[in-house]
Amino acid sequence: MRKLSVSLFYLLCLLNFLSAENRNSEIIVSNITELNAAIATANPGQIIVMKNGRWKDVDINFNSSATSTANITLKAQTSGKVYLIGKSMLTFSKPYLVVDGLVFKNGSIENGSVITFKSDYCRMTNTIIRNYNPIDFQKGYYWVYFMANHNRLDHCLLSGKSNMNPVVGNDDANSRYNKVDSCIVKDIPYVRKANGREIFRIWGYGHADETGDDGAYFTIEYNLFDHADGEGTEIISLKSNYNIVRHNTVIASRGGLVGRRGKFNTFEGNFILGENQDGTSGIRVAGANHRVINNYIANVSEDGMRLITGEYYEKSLTDNFGSKEKNLPMYLQVKDGYFAHNTILNCGGNGIDIGFEYEKRWPKLQMVLLPENNRFVNNLVSNCKGDAMTIAVQDKNQPLDKFTFKPNIFQGNIIWGSGASGFPTTEGISTLNPKLVFLKDGLYHTDKKSPIVNLGANSDVTTDMDGQLRDDKKDVGADELSDGGVIYHPLSSKELGPKWMIQKKSNSK
């Protein structure tokens, strides 16, 4: 009896081993028929391997049945050697699926998106989409579109999109907690008067100015935008609540990072390097409760930061109001925001413009709701061609005299090279040469001899643009003088995009 029990034990171990081997085995496919069969029969933990070569006009519906503890992966036999061309496209239709190492190149689709996330907890990584454009510029589609939750696009290269519609989009409904990180988006050509070609368009709850406490919760971090022009106005367009845009690098890309609609959006630790390219700008926001901290903005041709004027739309103020039955304002009022420890250098326009486009096209537009109750703490603005800081002055003539606005709060801000205009008092804004030093990372930093060291007001910002800790005596601007290790820095193509490309570049040195 004891021998039988021992034999049964070893038999069970063998069966478990064989089962594990089956779960982790690879299924190699060489055409779409084999691929579809493999997708239908793959078990959790298995890997479907597409043979190297050109795969033309394949519409991949990735709907294998994986689990939260055992993904199913679709990958290239050799990363970067599987080329999807023609009308090829891919859709994630079930959760917990991974795609790795593919190249979509020189194709064009009829409708939908090149990559569509229609299910949850899926991931596309180490993949390229390059020049996937129709002949007709007006035939618009996204390259990547999120229609579900908790999905991730990472270590990808998106290059050369030249038709209408954004590169990446998030859907209005039931699309939350998605993420794009460690990607390169580059060489997206500028087309004048082609509105709707943002690089990222993040719809979600808040797009229609809903008043509830929900949002898209989209995260865009550690990405490189290199000559990513698109429409030339909005590189990232947040049109929803509770999104995070942090630690990205923007190089010579027209437009700026924009909170277009929604509330409670965060812009943190981004490096925006305009290189004096026409049409470049920094950060622009509309709406309430935004947090804009530790951003480094330099050499943009337009304004470094804009807080746009909100539109009053509840009723007509004059007989000339152009849209008397509007459902939504053009822009929401900027209020209750926090703008702290940003460094803005060498702008072609104003450094910080508060109440941008006040009374624009009045009275056909009712752009008259000035920013209110925002806090500006320890910002550094230097050597801008326009005003270092400017604030719109309220028109007190009827009917605009009916409005009253809470004051904005200014603490510890330093300006240099140009003045401040429109302010009833300069309290919280001082003129002082910051005496920054230019270092090998291509940025101006705080020096031991900089008079802005320990000159800041109290703030809740505990780290700086480099990820170094701030002490109790805060320095002004995005950089804190510190001997601590640097965590964040301007990103380059040598460290982002598909990992196999990074390795290839490293080996070629």
Beta strands, then each sheet from edge to edge (+ up, - down):
strand 1: 26-29
strand 2: 47-50
strand 3: 53-56
strand 4: 59-62
strand 5: 72-76
strand 6: 82-85
strand 7: 89-92
strand 8: 97-100
strand 9: 102-105
strand 10: 115-117
strand 11: 123-125
strand 12: 128-130
strand 13: 144-146
strand 14: 152-154
strand 15: 157-159
strand 16: 168-170
strand 17: 179-181
strand 18: 184-188
strand 19: 200-203
strand 20: 219-221
strand 21: 224-228
strand 22: 234-239
strand 23: 244-246
strand 24: 249-251
strand 25: 255-261
strand 26: 266-268
strand 27: 271-273
strand 28: 280-285
strand 29: 291-293
strand 30: 296-298
strand 31: 305-308
strand 32: 310-311
strand 33: 338-340
strand 34: 343-345
strand 35: 352-356
strand 36: 367-369
strand 37: 375-377
strand 38: 380-382
strand 39: 389-391
strand 40: 409-411
strand 41: 413-416
strand 42: 420-421
strand 43: 429-431
strand 44: 437-438
strand 45: 444-445
sheet 1: 1+ 2+ 5+ 8+ 11+ 14+ 17+ 20+ 23+ 26+ 29+ 33+ 37+ 40+
sheet 2: 3+ 6+ 9+ 12+ 15+ 18+ 21+ 24+ 27+ 30+ 34+ 38+ 41+ 43+
sheet 3: 4+ 7+ 10+ 13+ 16+ 19+ 22+ 25+ 28+ 31+ 35+ 39+ 42+
sheet 4: 32+ 36-
sheet 5: 44+ 45-
end
